[in-house]
């Protein structure tokens, strides 16, 4: 049903038309819809979009605008602050209500609360919806009414609610625009692309936008999902979903993902295990947002407060070597180079690289979290915080918190044909399989024949693994007082 009024749909990280509750609600209740995107990165504070995210945001709104135009509308671009912009557009268009989909970062929660109150005072109705999660963070609690701190019971509680999920909403067939055009900015005026064009690898690897997201979901369901349970740990294979940036920017929603994989295995028991494994990974994303909601200080402070006194050993040169993929540990360096080239890194390699930084090098986990934030196309505050605190041992469900990944054994197990190493470390490509995981152990004649000059063409290990592991365990031993969490 509709009335004669106009409504604003405030797009943020929900850059899609399908299964977009805010857009659907506006189309159902208003005669005209103003599709608005507000560029206000300063409102995210220290976690404003990094370089890779800005690149994505240069392209995804353009695709959204194309989809809107195909339905009789267009995307209005404005520069923030958000509240002033929303009030201004409401005055210009006569819109009497604003719809948006919720975000869960602490700064955004506070801002949305302020905006909702200010709109009400100005006589503008507003409503927020859930487009980003399967379940709202406040809906899933322990029997004692407390937030979960361990994933397994959290996901058990969530799984029991999956059958009650609403069906994904279809994209509106037509979205009526206001009678008069409203002026806005061009995407290039937002200055999102880098001045020094380092983004060619991102362009080759990704197709931002809803169409790219749906194509990737379809490709995954028809291909890699069949082997996902085991294949997701193999960086040498294309057997992950690669949906994380699309989920982060809301070009596809988690309900759509669950519906797609379950539909694909309906009546095929052999495929249900891989589908369940994928949905469980979506559960980790849910858990990350659950923790961020209940512990909003987590992006800057360890969940395990014993780590407030952890003896980190800050070393800018070591952090820089890690960033550049020059640690001397091939699996780590391969991952860091994949990250720089494509804006993405395989999750197994993320854990290995994070373990080396926080444990063997004993660098503060925030140094790694900030680098990932700037370079990942799927940089997400909830996921990034959970992942880094989990690997560093100071977060939720980080057991055993003193685990140190052995990069050589991890490499041998998950890159058995050495294809991943040879792709991202061409200077080591001619080394025999036996030595490429640990070139410092190769005989001099083998290195010479492969054209490897340790310390020149490829670095020696930045620290010895055994010695640094022992030092890390000693440091972790210093914080083994009874566990306390915020």
C-alpha positions as CSV (number, residue, x, y, z in Angstrom):
1,X,0.0,0.0,0.0
2,X,1.2,3.6,-0.5
3,X,0.3,7.2,0.3
4,X,1.0,10.4,-1.5
5,X,4.2,11.1,0.3
6,X,7.9,10.7,-0.5
7,X,10.4,8.7,1.4
8,X,14.2,8.7,1.6
9,X,16.1,5.4,1.5
10,X,19.5,6.1,3.0
11,X,21.8,3.6,1.4
12,X,25.0,2.8,3.3
13,X,26.5,-0.7,3.3
14,X,23.4,-2.3,1.8
15,X,24.2,-1.5,-1.8
16,X,21.6,-3.8,-3.4
17,X,18.0,-3.9,-4.4
18,X,17.2,-7.6,-3.6
19,X,16.4,-8.5,0.0
20,X,16.7,-4.8,1.0
21,X,14.1,-4.3,3.8
22,X,14.5,-0.6,4.0
23,X,14.0,-0.2,0.2
24,X,11.1,-2.6,0.2
25,X,9.4,-0.7,3.1
26,X,9.8,2.6,1.3
27,X,8.4,1.3,-1.9
28,X,5.4,-0.2,0.0
29,X,4.5,3.0,1.9
30,X,5.5,5.9,-0.3
31,X,4.5,7.2,-3.7
32,X,8.0,8.4,-4.5
33,X,11.4,7.2,-3.3
34,X,14.6,9.2,-3.0
35,X,17.6,6.8,-3.1
36,X,20.3,8.6,-1.2
37,X,24.0,7.8,-0.5
38,X,25.8,10.1,1.8
39,X,29.6,10.2,1.8
40,X,30.8,11.1,5.3
41,X,33.8,9.0,6.2
42,X,34.8,11.3,9.0
43,X,31.8,10.0,10.9
44,X,33.5,6.6,11.2
45,X,36.3,8.1,13.3
46,X,39.5,6.1,13.2
47,X,37.8,3.3,11.3
48,X,36.9,5.3,8.3
49,X,37.1,3.2,5.1
50,X,40.7,2.2,4.1
51,X,42.2,2.4,0.7
52,X,40.8,-0.8,-0.6
53,X,37.4,-0.1,0.7
54,X,37.4,3.4,-0.9
55,X,38.3,1.8,-4.2
56,X,35.2,-0.5,-3.8
57,X,33.0,2.4,-2.9
58,X,34.0,4.2,-6.1
59,X,32.5,1.3,-8.2
60,X,29.7,-0.2,-6.2
61,X,27.4,2.9,-6.0
62,X,27.8,3.2,-9.8
63,X,26.4,-0.2,-10.2
64,X,23.6,0.5,-7.8
65,X,22.7,3.7,-9.7
66,X,22.5,1.6,-13.0
67,X,20.1,-0.8,-11.3
68,X,18.0,2.1,-9.9
69,X,17.8,3.8,-13.3
70,X,16.6,0.6,-14.9
71,X,13.6,0.8,-12.5
72,X,12.9,4.5,-13.1
73,X,15.0,6.0,-10.3
74,X,18.6,7.0,-9.7
75,X,21.1,7.2,-6.8
76,X,21.5,10.7,-5.3
77,X,25.0,11.3,-4.0
78,X,25.7,13.9,-1.4
79,X,28.6,14.7,1.0
80,X,27.9,14.6,4.7
81,X,27.4,15.1,7.6
82,X,24.6,12.6,7.5
83,X,22.1,14.3,9.7
84,X,22.4,17.7,8.0
85,X,22.2,15.9,4.6
86,X,19.1,13.9,5.5
87,X,17.3,17.0,6.8
88,X,18.3,19.0,3.8
89,X,17.1,16.3,1.3
90,X,13.9,16.0,3.2
91,X,13.2,19.7,2.9
92,X,14.1,19.7,-0.8
93,X,11.9,16.8,-1.7
94,X,9.1,17.1,0.9
95,X,10.0,13.6,2.2
96,X,8.2,12.8,5.4
97,X,10.1,9.6,6.3
98,X,13.5,8.0,6.1
99,X,14.3,4.3,6.0
100,X,17.7,2.7,6.5
101,X,19.3,-0.6,7.3
102,X,21.2,-0.9,10.5
103,X,25.0,-0.9,10.9
104,X,26.6,-2.2,14.1
105,X,29.9,-0.4,14.6
106,X,29.7,1.6,17.9
107,X,30.2,4.9,16.2
108,X,27.4,4.1,13.8
109,X,25.0,2.9,16.5
110,X,25.5,6.2,18.4
111,X,25.1,8.3,15.3
112,X,21.9,6.5,14.2
113,X,20.4,7.0,17.6
114,X,21.2,10.7,17.4
115,X,19.8,11.0,13.8
116,X,16.6,9.2,14.7
117,X,16.0,11.6,17.6
118,X,16.8,14.7,15.5
119,X,14.6,13.5,12.6
120,X,11.7,13.0,15.0
121,X,12.1,16.5,16.4
122,X,12.1,17.8,12.8
123,X,8.8,16.0,12.2
124,X,10.3,13.4,9.9
125,X,9.5,9.7,10.7
126,X,12.3,7.1,10.5
127,X,12.6,3.4,10.6
128,X,15.6,1.1,10.6
129,X,15.7,-2.5,9.4
130,X,18.0,-5.5,9.4
131,X,19.6,-6.3,6.1
132,X,23.1,-7.3,7.2
133,X,22.6,-10.2,9.7
134,X,20.7,-13.4,10.1
135,X,19.8,-12.5,13.6
136,X,20.1,-9.2,15.5
137,X,22.9,-9.3,18.1
138,X,20.6,-8.6,21.0
139,X,18.3,-11.5,20.0
140,X,20.7,-14.3,20.8
141,X,21.6,-14.7,24.5
142,X,22.5,-17.4,26.9
143,X,20.0,-19.0,29.2
144,X,21.1,-16.5,31.8
145,X,20.4,-13.6,29.5
146,X,24.1,-12.9,28.9
147,X,25.9,-12.4,25.6
148,X,27.8,-15.5,24.3
149,X,31.6,-15.5,24.5
150,X,32.2,-18.9,22.9
151,X,31.2,-19.6,19.3
152,X,30.0,-23.2,19.5
153,X,27.0,-22.6,21.9
154,X,26.4,-19.3,20.1
155,X,26.0,-21.0,16.8
156,X,23.9,-23.8,18.3
157,X,21.5,-21.2,19.5
158,X,21.5,-19.4,16.1
159,X,21.1,-22.6,14.1
160,X,17.9,-23.5,16.0
161,X,16.5,-20.2,14.6
162,X,17.5,-20.7,11.0
163,X,14.3,-22.4,9.8
164,X,12.4,-19.3,10.9
165,X,14.3,-16.9,8.7
166,X,12.1,-14.9,6.4
167,X,12.5,-15.5,2.7
168,X,14.8,-13.0,0.9
169,X,12.8,-10.1,-0.5
170,X,12.6,-9.7,-4.3
171,X,14.0,-6.5,-5.9
172,X,11.2,-4.0,-6.6
173,X,10.2,-4.0,-10.2
174,X,9.8,-0.2,-10.3
175,X,11.0,2.5,-7.9
176,X,9.1,5.7,-8.5
177,X,11.3,8.8,-8.4
178,X,10.2,12.2,-7.2
179,X,8.6,14.3,-10.0
180,X,11.4,16.8,-10.0
181,X,15.1,16.0,-10.2
182,X,17.2,16.6,-7.1
183,X,20.8,17.7,-7.7
184,X,23.7,15.6,-6.4
185,X,27.4,14.9,-6.8
186,X,29.2,12.7,-9.4
187,X,31.1,9.8,-7.9
188,X,34.4,11.2,-9.1
189,X,33.8,14.3,-6.9
190,X,34.2,12.1,-3.8
191,X,37.9,11.4,-4.5
192,X,37.7,7.7,-3.7
193,X,40.3,6.4,-6.2
194,X,44.1,6.5,-5.3
195,X,46.2,9.2,-6.8
196,X,48.9,6.7,-7.5
197,X,47.1,4.0,-9.3
198,X,48.0,0.8,-7.4
199,X,44.5,-0.7,-8.0
200,X,45.0,-2.6,-11.2
201,X,45.1,-5.9,-9.3
202,X,41.8,-5.1,-7.6
203,X,40.2,-4.3,-10.9
204,X,41.4,-7.7,-12.3
205,X,40.1,-9.7,-9.2
206,X,36.8,-8.1,-8.4
207,X,33.5,-6.9,-9.9
208,X,31.9,-4.7,-7.2
209,X,28.1,-4.3,-7.2
210,X,25.0,-6.5,-6.8
211,X,25.4,-8.2,-10.2
212,X,28.9,-9.2,-9.3
213,X,27.8,-10.5,-6.0
214,X,25.0,-12.6,-7.4
215,X,27.3,-13.9,-10.1
216,X,29.9,-14.9,-7.5
217,X,27.2,-16.6,-5.3
218,X,26.0,-18.5,-8.3
219,X,29.5,-19.5,-9.3
220,X,30.2,-20.7,-5.8
221,X,27.0,-22.7,-5.4
222,X,27.5,-24.4,-8.8
223,X,31.2,-25.1,-8.3
224,X,33.4,-24.7,-5.2
225,X,30.7,-25.4,-2.7
226,X,30.8,-29.1,-3.5
227,X,34.3,-29.3,-1.9
228,X,34.0,-26.4,0.5
229,X,34.3,-28.4,3.8
230,X,37.9,-29.3,3.0
231,X,38.7,-27.0,0.1
232,X,38.2,-23.8,2.1
233,X,41.5,-24.4,3.9
234,X,43.5,-24.7,0.6
235,X,44.9,-21.4,-0.6
236,X,46.2,-23.1,-3.7
237,X,42.6,-23.8,-4.9
238,X,39.7,-21.6,-5.7
239,X,37.4,-23.3,-3.2
240,X,36.3,-20.5,-1.0
241,X,33.2,-18.5,-1.6
242,X,35.0,-15.1,-2.1
243,X,31.7,-13.5,-1.0
244,X,33.2,-11.6,2.0
245,X,33.5,-8.1,0.3
246,X,30.0,-8.4,-1.2
247,X,28.6,-9.3,2.2
248,X,30.5,-6.4,3.8
249,X,29.2,-3.8,1.4
250,X,25.7,-5.4,1.4
251,X,25.7,-6.2,-2.3
252,X,24.3,-9.6,-1.2
253,X,22.7,-10.5,2.1
254,X,23.3,-13.5,4.4
255,X,19.7,-14.6,4.0
256,X,20.3,-14.8,0.2
257,X,23.4,-16.9,0.8
258,X,21.7,-19.3,3.1
259,X,18.7,-19.7,0.8
260,X,21.0,-20.2,-2.3
261,X,23.1,-23.0,-0.7
262,X,20.2,-24.8,0.9
263,X,18.3,-24.7,-2.4
264,X,21.2,-26.1,-4.2
265,X,21.5,-29.2,-2.0
266,X,17.8,-29.8,-1.5
267,X,17.2,-33.5,-2.0
268,X,21.0,-34.1,-2.3
269,X,22.2,-35.4,1.1
270,X,25.8,-35.7,-0.2
271,X,26.0,-31.9,-0.6
272,X,24.5,-30.9,2.7
273,X,27.7,-31.2,4.7
274,X,29.5,-28.6,2.5
275,X,26.4,-26.3,2.6
276,X,26.3,-26.6,6.4
277,X,30.0,-25.8,6.6
278,X,29.5,-22.6,4.6
279,X,26.5,-21.6,6.7
280,X,28.6,-22.2,9.8
281,X,31.2,-19.7,8.4
282,X,28.4,-17.2,8.0
283,X,27.9,-18.0,11.7
284,X,31.4,-16.7,12.5
285,X,30.4,-13.5,10.8
286,X,27.3,-13.3,13.0
287,X,29.4,-14.0,16.1
288,X,31.8,-11.2,15.2
289,X,28.9,-8.7,15.1
290,X,27.4,-10.2,18.3
291,X,30.7,-9.5,20.1
292,X,31.0,-6.0,18.6
293,X,27.5,-5.1,19.8
294,X,28.0,-6.4,23.3
295,X,31.6,-5.3,23.7
296,X,31.9,-2.1,21.7
297,X,35.4,-1.4,23.2
298,X,36.8,-4.5,21.5
299,X,38.3,-2.8,18.4
300,X,40.8,-1.0,20.6
301,X,41.0,-3.2,23.7
302,X,41.5,-7.0,24.3
303,X,38.4,-8.9,25.3
304,X,40.6,-10.9,27.7
305,X,41.7,-8.2,30.1
306,X,44.8,-10.1,31.1
307,X,46.3,-8.9,27.9
308,X,46.2,-5.3,29.0
309,X,49.6,-6.1,30.5
310,X,51.0,-8.3,27.7
311,X,54.7,-7.6,27.0
312,X,54.4,-6.7,23.3
313,X,57.7,-5.7,21.6
314,X,56.9,-3.0,19.1
315,X,59.3,-2.9,16.2
316,X,58.4,-0.7,13.2
317,X,61.0,-2.4,10.9
318,X,59.5,-5.8,11.6
319,X,56.0,-4.6,11.0
320,X,57.1,-3.1,7.7
321,X,58.8,-6.3,6.6
322,X,55.6,-8.2,7.4
323,X,53.5,-5.7,5.4
324,X,55.8,-6.0,2.4
325,X,55.9,-9.8,2.4
326,X,59.6,-9.8,3.3
327,X,59.6,-11.9,6.5
328,X,61.5,-14.8,5.0
329,X,58.6,-17.2,5.7
330,X,57.2,-18.1,2.3
331,X,53.6,-18.8,3.2
332,X,53.3,-15.5,5.1
333,X,55.1,-13.5,2.4
334,X,52.9,-15.1,-0.3
335,X,49.8,-14.1,1.6
336,X,50.9,-10.5,2.2
337,X,51.7,-10.2,-1.5
338,X,48.3,-11.6,-2.5
339,X,46.8,-9.1,-0.2
340,X,48.6,-6.1,-1.7
341,X,47.9,-7.3,-5.3
342,X,44.2,-8.3,-4.9
343,X,42.9,-6.7,-1.8
344,X,42.2,-10.1,-0.3
345,X,43.9,-13.0,1.4
346,X,42.9,-16.6,1.9
347,X,41.6,-17.0,5.4
348,X,43.9,-19.9,6.3
349,X,46.9,-17.7,5.3
350,X,45.4,-14.7,7.2
351,X,45.7,-16.8,10.4
352,X,49.2,-17.9,9.7
353,X,50.3,-14.4,8.9
354,X,48.6,-13.0,12.0
355,X,50.2,-15.6,14.2
356,X,53.7,-14.8,12.9
357,X,53.1,-11.1,13.6
358,X,51.5,-11.3,17.0
359,X,53.4,-14.3,18.4
360,X,56.7,-14.9,16.8
361,X,57.4,-11.2,16.3
362,X,55.3,-10.1,19.3
363,X,53.9,-7.1,17.6
364,X,50.6,-5.6,18.9
365,X,47.6,-7.1,17.2
366,X,46.3,-3.6,16.4
367,X,49.3,-3.1,14.1
368,X,48.1,-6.0,11.9
369,X,44.4,-5.0,12.3
370,X,45.0,-1.5,11.0
371,X,47.0,-2.8,8.0
372,X,44.3,-5.3,7.1
373,X,41.8,-2.5,7.5
374,X,43.5,-0.4,4.9
375,X,44.3,-3.1,2.4
376,X,41.4,-5.6,2.5
377,X,38.4,-5.2,0.2
378,X,36.4,-7.1,2.8
379,X,37.7,-4.9,5.7
380,X,34.9,-5.2,8.3
381,X,35.3,-3.9,11.8
382,X,33.5,-6.9,13.5
383,X,35.3,-9.6,11.5
384,X,38.7,-7.9,11.6
385,X,38.5,-7.4,15.4
386,X,37.4,-11.0,16.0
387,X,40.1,-12.5,13.7
388,X,43.0,-10.5,15.1
389,X,42.0,-11.0,18.8
390,X,41.4,-14.7,18.2
391,X,44.8,-15.2,16.6
392,X,46.6,-13.0,19.2
393,X,44.9,-15.1,21.9
394,X,43.3,-12.1,23.7
395,X,39.8,-12.4,22.2
396,X,36.6,-14.5,22.6
397,X,36.9,-18.2,22.0
398,X,40.7,-17.9,21.6
399,X,41.6,-21.4,22.9
400,X,44.3,-22.4,23.2
401,X,45.3,-18.8,23.3
402,X,49.0,-19.8,23.3
403,X,48.8,-21.7,20.0
404,X,51.6,-20.6,17.6
405,X,51.0,-21.6,13.9
406,X,54.1,-23.3,12.4
407,X,54.2,-21.6,9.0
408,X,56.3,-24.4,7.4
409,X,54.0,-27.2,8.5
410,X,50.9,-25.1,7.6
411,X,52.4,-24.5,4.2
412,X,53.2,-28.2,3.6
413,X,49.7,-29.3,4.7
414,X,47.6,-26.7,2.9
415,X,49.8,-26.0,-0.2
416,X,51.1,-29.5,-0.9
417,X,51.8,-28.9,-4.6
418,X,53.4,-25.5,-3.8
419,X,51.2,-23.8,-6.3
420,X,50.3,-20.9,-4.0
421,X,53.9,-20.2,-3.1
422,X,55.0,-20.3,-6.7
423,X,52.3,-18.0,-7.8
424,X,53.0,-15.2,-5.3
425,X,56.8,-15.8,-4.8
426,X,58.2,-16.1,-8.3
427,X,61.7,-15.6,-7.0
428,X,61.4,-19.0,-5.3
429,X,59.5,-20.7,-8.1
430,X,62.5,-22.8,-9.3
431,X,63.2,-24.2,-5.9
432,X,62.4,-28.0,-5.5
433,X,59.3,-28.8,-3.6
434,X,61.4,-30.0,-0.6
435,X,62.9,-26.6,0.0
436,X,60.4,-24.0,-1.1
437,X,58.6,-24.0,2.3
438,X,61.9,-23.3,4.1
439,X,64.5,-22.0,1.6
440,X,67.0,-21.2,4.4
441,X,67.5,-24.9,4.9
442,X,68.3,-25.7,1.2
443,X,71.9,-26.5,0.3
444,X,73.9,-23.8,-1.3
445,X,74.1,-25.5,-4.7
446,X,70.3,-26.0,-4.8
447,X,69.8,-22.3,-4.0
448,X,72.3,-21.3,-6.7
449,X,70.7,-23.5,-9.3
450,X,67.3,-22.0,-8.5
451,X,68.6,-18.4,-8.7
452,X,67.9,-17.7,-5.0
453,X,70.4,-15.5,-3.1
454,X,69.2,-15.5,0.5
455,X,69.4,-12.0,2.0
456,X,69.3,-10.5,-1.6
457,X,66.7,-12.0,-3.9
458,X,64.7,-13.4,-0.9
459,X,65.2,-12.6,2.8
460,X,66.3,-14.9,5.5
461,X,63.8,-15.5,8.2
462,X,63.2,-12.3,10.2
463,X,63.4,-14.4,13.4
464,X,64.2,-18.0,14.1
465,X,60.9,-19.9,14.5
466,X,61.9,-22.1,17.4
467,X,63.5,-19.3,19.4
468,X,60.7,-16.8,18.7
469,X,58.1,-19.5,19.6
470,X,59.8,-20.1,22.9
471,X,59.9,-16.4,23.6
472,X,56.2,-16.0,22.7
473,X,55.2,-18.9,25.1
474,X,57.2,-17.3,27.9
475,X,55.5,-14.0,27.3
476,X,52.1,-15.7,27.2
477,X,53.0,-17.5,30.4
478,X,53.3,-14.1,32.1
479,X,49.6,-13.5,31.6
480,X,48.3,-16.9,32.7
481,X,46.5,-15.5,35.7
482,X,42.8,-16.5,36.0
483,X,41.0,-15.4,32.9
484,X,39.0,-12.2,33.0
485,X,36.9,-10.7,30.2
486,X,35.2,-7.4,29.7
